């Protein structure tokens, strides 16, 4: 699925796709897919309202394990050609995880996404733990985010769970479901923000913890429906590894913050089905550790809080953290294999900051190994 945006003078859009070529590209070798076009007015109270057309093309029939070229446009106006890999349905892979980008996206966050791509250019996707921009609905800030990712975002899928800054007055940013087409397998009213997606050996699950006034109402629709949905998605899971992402941390890195409602309602479900890793944002510092509110059990779930943007806080002092860090921009590479999951956190200069590995033993037991840094 490919989405792009034009002015309203462009009434339709086409996506042209053809197999990878090592010689000059001939457009007549392409298949053409007509896009669905939607009109929208974008901006916010402090910006000029911009009328746009958003085009979305669904391309089917591509072969796993093959490379393709594609471009979008219509008439005499076309984008450049982009190269994409259609991954095979098995084998090892890696993905990149970012905590909140949020502010100074063009000037300061751009170096993080570019360094991550430089180091992990073969990643399967890039994952975001919410607060993609700072002011919900700001077209200018979204423009900065896309500028920061440039052609990278045209070649690698982006997967996002929303944060509190992606909502305003409990309404999701209009940009969200216009420009991102995420799995629609979540509960009614939360499709595109609460969802799961399967990859080889991995089920990735997004919980929308920014909805329903940050799930403060324990009996609210957003809380109750996501709990039931999460239990069903984990109950039917056949993948070896399970990763959950959501914006609000189960365990905060900031001494003055806590989210007990998240732990109370979701942690028993995660522990019941032996989830491996929970990736979050919100606190603008780094913390990683295994913890549980359930008496008498040995914690096995690895909880991570991270930040990629330049809005940074000092590290906290809470004891749940096995590794902590403050005032530091990071990105994470997570490598998924049949018998192991390797987690690596890097600074924006490319230095390793934290890492651990989980091994899948023959008896089905998962063994955690902390990797010490020099």
C-alpha positions in Angstrom: 0.0 0.0 0.0 1.4 3.4 -1.1 0.1 6.8 -0.1 1.0 10.3 -1.3 -0.4 13.8 -1.3 -1.0 16.4 -3.9 -2.8 19.7 -4.4 -6.4 19.6 -5.3 -5.6 20.3 -9.0 -4.4 16.7 -9.2 -7.7 14.8 -9.3 -6.3 11.3 -9.5 -3.2 9.2 -8.9 -1.4 6.2 -10.4 1.2 3.9 -8.9 3.5 2.2 -11.4 5.4 -0.9 -10.4 7.8 -3.1 -12.2 10.5 -5.7 -11.3 14.0 -4.3 -10.3 16.0 -3.3 -13.3 19.8 -2.9 -13.7 19.4 -0.9 -16.9 17.5 2.2 -17.8 13.9 2.1 -16.5 11.2 1.7 -19.1 7.8 2.8 -17.8 6.0 0.7 -20.3 7.1 -2.4 -18.5 5.1 -1.3 -15.4 1.8 -2.4 -14.1 -0.4 0.6 -13.3 -2.6 0.7 -10.2 -5.2 3.5 -9.9 -5.3 5.1 -6.4 -8.3 5.9 -4.3 -8.3 9.7 -3.8 -9.7 11.5 -0.7 -10.0 15.2 -0.2 -9.0 16.8 3.2 -8.3 20.1 4.7 -5.2 20.1 6.8 -3.6 22.5 9.3 -4.5 23.8 12.7 -5.6 27.0 14.5 -2.2 28.6 14.1 -1.6 27.5 10.5 -3.1 28.2 7.1 -5.7 25.5 6.2 -4.5 23.6 3.2 -6.9 21.7 0.9 -5.2 18.5 -0.4 -5.9 15.3 -2.2 -4.5 12.1 -0.5 -4.0 9.2 -2.9 -3.7 5.6 -1.8 -2.9 2.7 -4.1 -3.0 -1.0 -3.1 -0.6 -3.1 -5.1 -1.2 -6.9 -5.1 0.4 -9.9 -6.8 4.0 -9.1 -5.8 6.4 -12.0 -5.2 8.0 -12.6 -1.8 11.7 -12.4 -1.9 11.8 -10.1 -4.9 12.8 -6.5 -5.5 10.7 -3.9 -7.3 10.7 -0.3 -8.5 7.7 2.0 -8.1 6.8 5.6 -8.7 3.6 7.6 -8.2 2.0 10.4 -10.1 -0.2 11.1 -13.1 -0.1 12.7 -16.5 3.3 14.4 -17.0 4.1 14.6 -13.2 5.8 11.7 -11.5 8.0 11.1 -8.4 11.4 9.5 -8.8 11.6 5.7 -8.9 11.9 4.0 -5.5 13.4 0.5 -4.8 11.6 -1.8 -2.4 12.2 -5.3 -1.2 9.3 -7.7 -0.8 10.6 -9.9 2.0 10.5 -13.7 2.0 8.0 -15.3 4.3 10.7 -16.9 6.5 14.2 -16.1 7.8 15.8 -13.7 10.2 15.1 -10.0 10.1 15.5 -6.8 12.1 13.4 -3.7 12.9 14.1 -0.3 14.3 12.3 1.2 17.3 12.1 4.9 18.1 10.8 6.6 21.2 9.1 10.0 20.9 10.4 12.1 18.0 8.0 15.0 18.8 10.0 18.2 18.5 12.6 19.8 16.2 11.9 17.1 13.7 13.7 18.6 10.8 16.7 20.2 12.6 17.5 17.6 15.3 15.5 14.4 15.0 16.4 13.9 11.3 19.9 12.8 12.3 18.5 10.0 14.4 16.4 8.4 11.7 19.2 8.8 9.2 21.8 7.2 11.5 19.5 4.4 12.2 18.9 3.8 8.5 22.7 4.0 7.9 23.3 1.3 10.4 20.3 -0.9 9.8 19.4 -0.2 6.1 17.9 -3.7 5.7 15.4 -3.3 8.5 12.0 -4.7 7.8 10.1 -1.7 9.3 10.5 1.3 11.6 8.4 1.3 14.8 7.3 4.4 16.8 6.1 4.5 20.4 3.9 7.6 20.0 4.2 11.4 20.0 5.3 11.5 16.4 4.7 15.3 16.4 4.1 17.8 19.2 0.9 19.5 18.3 -1.9 17.2 17.0 -3.1 18.3 13.6 -0.1 20.5 12.7 0.5 20.1 9.0 3.8 22.0 9.4 5.1 19.5 11.9 4.1 16.5 9.8 5.9 18.1 6.9 9.1 18.2 9.1 8.7 14.6 10.0 8.4 13.5 6.4 11.4 15.8 5.5 13.5 14.1 8.2 12.8 10.7 6.8 13.0 11.8 3.1 13.3 8.9 0.7 13.7 6.4 3.6 10.0 6.5 4.3 9.3 5.7 0.7 11.3 2.5 0.9 10.7 1.1 4.4 7.3 0.6 6.1 6.5 2.8 9.1 4.4 1.4 12.0 3.1 3.7 14.6 1.2 3.6 17.9 -0.2 7.0 19.0 0.8 9.1 21.9 -1.0 11.8 23.9 0.4 14.5 21.5 -1.2 12.6 18.6 -4.6 13.4 20.2 -6.3 16.7 20.9 -9.5 16.9 23.1 -9.6 13.1 22.9 -9.8 13.2 19.0 -7.1 11.5 16.9 -5.1 13.8 14.6 -6.8 13.8 11.2 -3.4 13.1 9.5 -3.2 9.7 11.2 -5.6 7.6 9.1 -5.1 9.7 6.0 -1.4 9.2 5.6 -0.9 5.8 7.4 -2.8 2.6 6.5 -2.1 0.3 9.4 -3.8 -3.1 10.0 -7.6 -2.7 10.5 -7.9 -5.7 12.8 -8.4 -3.8 16.1 -11.6 -3.0 18.0 -14.3 -0.8 16.5 -13.4 2.9 16.9 -9.7 2.1 17.4 -8.8 0.7 14.0 -5.4 1.9 12.8 -4.2 2.7 16.3 -4.9 -0.6 18.1 -3.9 -3.5 15.9 -1.5 -6.5 15.4 0.7 -7.5 12.5 2.5 -10.8 12.0 6.1 -11.3 10.7 8.2 -14.4 10.6 8.5 -15.7 14.2 7.0 -12.4 15.5 3.6 -11.0 16.4 3.7 -7.2 17.0 0.8 -5.7 18.9 -0.1 -2.0 19.3 -2.2 -0.9 22.3 -3.7 2.6 22.0 -2.9 4.0 25.5 -3.5 7.6 24.4 -7.2 7.1 23.7 -10.0 7.6 26.2 -8.2 10.3 28.1 -5.2 8.0 28.5 -7.3 5.1 29.6 -8.0 6.8 33.0 -11.6 5.5 33.1 -11.2 1.9 34.1 -14.8 1.1 32.9 -14.5 3.1 29.7 -15.0 1.7 26.3 -11.4 2.1 25.2 -10.1 0.3 28.2 -12.5 -2.6 28.3 -12.6 -3.3 24.6 -8.8 -3.3 24.3 -8.4 -5.7 27.2 -10.8 -8.2 25.6 -9.2 -7.8 22.2 -5.6 -8.2 23.6 -6.5 -11.4 25.3 -8.0 -12.8 22.1 -5.0 -11.7 20.0 -2.5 -13.3 22.4 -4.6 -16.5 22.9 -4.5 -17.2 19.2 -0.9 -16.2 18.7 1.3 -19.0 17.2 4.5 -16.9 16.9 7.6 -17.6 19.0 8.2 -14.0 19.9 5.6 -11.4 21.0 6.3 -7.7 21.2 3.8 -5.1 22.4 4.1 -1.4 21.8 2.2 1.4 23.4 2.9 5.0 24.4 2.4 5.1 28.1 5.1 3.2 30.0 4.0 0.3 32.2 6.9 1.4 34.5 7.9 5.1 34.3 11.4 6.3 34.2 10.4 9.7 35.7 10.2 9.8 39.5 7.0 11.9 39.5 5.1 9.8 36.9 3.2 6.5 37.2 0.6 4.6 35.2 -0.9 2.1 37.6 -4.1 1.7 35.4 -2.0 0.3 32.6 -0.3 -2.3 34.8 -3.5 -3.2 36.6 -5.5 -4.0 33.4 -2.9 -5.1 30.9 0.0 -6.7 32.8 -1.9 -9.8 33.9 -2.8 -10.5 30.3 0.8 -10.0 29.1 2.1 -12.3 31.8 -0.6 -14.9 31.2 0.6 -15.3 27.6 4.4 -14.8 28.2 4.9 -11.6 26.2 8.7 -11.0 25.6 9.1 -7.3 25.2 7.1 -4.1 25.7 8.3 -0.9 23.9 7.1 2.5 25.1 7.8 6.2 25.1 6.4 9.3 26.8 9.0 9.9 29.6 11.8 11.3 27.4 14.5 9.3 29.1 15.7 5.7 28.9 14.9 2.8 31.2 14.9 -0.9 30.7 14.1 -3.7 33.1 12.1 -6.8 34.0 9.4 -6.1 36.6 6.0 -7.3 37.8 3.2 -6.2 40.1 2.1 -9.8 40.6 3.2 -11.1 44.0 5.4 -14.2 44.1 6.5 -14.5 40.4 9.8 -14.0 38.8 9.5 -11.2 36.2 10.2 -12.2 32.7 8.7 -9.4 30.5 11.3 -6.8 29.4 9.9 -3.2 29.6 11.6 -0.4 27.7 11.1 3.3 27.8 13.1 5.3 25.2 13.3 8.7 23.4 14.6 9.5 20.0 13.8 13.3 19.8 15.6 16.2 21.4 13.0 16.8 24.1 15.0 15.1 26.9 14.6 14.6 30.6 17.1 13.5 33.3 17.2 9.8 34.2 15.0 8.8 37.2 15.9 6.8 40.2 13.2 4.1 40.2 14.6 0.6 41.1 12.8 -1.3 38.4 15.4 -0.2 35.8 18.3 -2.5 35.1 19.7 0.1 32.7 18.9 3.8 32.7 19.9 7.0 30.9 18.9 10.6 30.8 19.3 13.5 28.3 20.3 11.2 25.5 18.8 10.5 22.0 18.6 6.8 21.1 17.3 4.4 18.6 17.0 0.6 19.0 17.7 -2.3 16.6 15.8 -5.5 17.4 16.9 -8.6 15.6 14.4 -11.5 15.4 15.6 -15.0 14.7 14.0 -18.4 15.1 15.9 -19.2 18.4 16.8 -15.8 19.7 15.8 -12.1 20.0 18.6 -9.6 20.2 17.9 -6.0 21.5 20.4 -3.2 21.0 20.1 0.4 21.9 22.3 2.9 20.1 23.2 6.6 20.6 22.7 9.0 17.8 26.5 8.8 17.1 26.2 5.0 16.6 27.7 3.8 19.9 26.1 0.9 21.7 24.3 2.0 24.9 22.4 -1.1 26.1 21.8 -4.6 24.9 20.4 -8.0 25.9 19.4 -11.3 24.3 16.6 -13.8 24.8 17.4 -17.4 23.8 14.7 -19.9 23.0 15.8 -23.2 24.5 14.8 -26.6 23.1 12.6 -27.3 26.1 10.6 -24.1 25.3 12.1 -22.1 28.1 13.3 -18.6 27.3 16.6 -17.5 28.8 17.5 -13.9 29.3 21.1 -12.8 28.9 22.2 -9.3 29.8 25.1 -8.1 27.5 27.5 -5.9 29.4 28.8 -2.8 27.7 32.5 -1.8 27.8 
